[in-house]
Amino acid sequence: MEIQSLNLSDRQKLVLQCVIDAANENKQPFTVGVVRRMKAKGYEITEKQCAYDLGVIIRTKDTHVYSMKFDNNPKLWIYEAPKKTEVNS
């Protein structure tokens, strides 16, 4: 998946990259965790803006991001990398 080829705004692409980075560290961040990662990279974003962007991301095809909510806890944002399939020719 190439992030630049997705139909997302620049900020949404940065948010998606933060979710992917968290997944590479075997973490599943809450919205607040994504906001902290964005701020650590030097970007200003509110929790509300981030939640909106994450909502757009999970509805966009080929992002491989989904959300999960347990009981009264905040939503987790989970990135699952696509499995590579072998082509036998």
C-alpha positions in Angstrom: 0.0 0.0 0.0 1.3 3.4 -1.0 0.0 6.1 1.4 0.5 8.8 -1.2 -1.8 7.1 -3.7 -4.8 7.1 -1.3 -7.5 9.7 -1.6 -6.8 11.4 1.8 -5.8 14.9 2.8 -2.2 15.6 3.9 -3.2 15.6 7.6 -5.1 12.3 7.2 -2.0 10.7 5.6 0.1 11.8 8.6 -2.5 10.3 11.0 -2.5 7.1 9.0 1.3 7.0 9.2 1.1 7.3 13.0 -1.3 4.4 13.2 1.0 2.3 11.0 4.1 3.3 13.1 2.2 2.2 16.2 1.4 -1.1 14.6 5.0 -1.6 13.7 5.8 -1.2 17.4 3.1 -3.8 18.2 0.9 -1.2 19.7 -2.8 -0.4 19.2 -3.3 3.3 20.1 -6.4 5.0 21.3 -7.2 8.4 19.7 -5.3 10.2 22.4 -2.2 8.0 21.6 -2.4 9.0 17.9 -2.6 12.7 19.0 0.5 12.3 21.2 2.4 10.7 18.3 1.4 13.6 16.0 2.5 16.2 18.5 5.8 14.3 19.1 6.4 14.6 15.3 5.8 18.4 15.6 2.2 18.6 14.2 -0.6 20.4 15.9 -3.8 18.5 16.0 -6.7 18.3 18.4 -8.3 15.1 19.6 -11.5 16.0 17.7 -9.6 16.6 14.4 -7.8 13.3 14.9 -11.0 11.4 15.6 -12.6 12.8 12.5 -9.5 11.9 10.4 -9.5 8.4 11.8 -13.1 8.0 10.9 -12.4 9.0 7.3 -9.4 6.6 7.2 -11.4 3.5 8.3 -14.0 4.3 5.6 -11.3 4.6 2.9 -10.6 1.6 0.8 -7.2 -0.1 1.1 -6.0 1.6 4.3 -6.3 -1.6 6.3 -7.2 0.3 9.4 -10.2 -0.6 11.6 -11.5 0.4 15.0 -12.5 -1.6 18.0 -14.3 -0.6 21.1 -14.6 -2.6 24.3 -17.2 -1.7 26.9 -16.8 2.0 28.0 -13.2 2.2 26.9 -12.1 4.5 24.1 -11.7 3.2 20.6 -8.6 1.3 19.6 -7.2 2.0 16.1 -5.7 -1.1 14.5 -3.7 -1.4 11.4 -3.4 -4.8 9.8 -0.9 -5.0 7.1 -2.1 -6.8 4.0 -0.9 -10.4 3.6 1.4 -10.9 0.6 0.2 -13.6 -1.7 2.6 -15.7 -3.8 1.9 -15.9 -7.5 3.1 -19.1 -9.1 3.7 -18.7 -12.8 
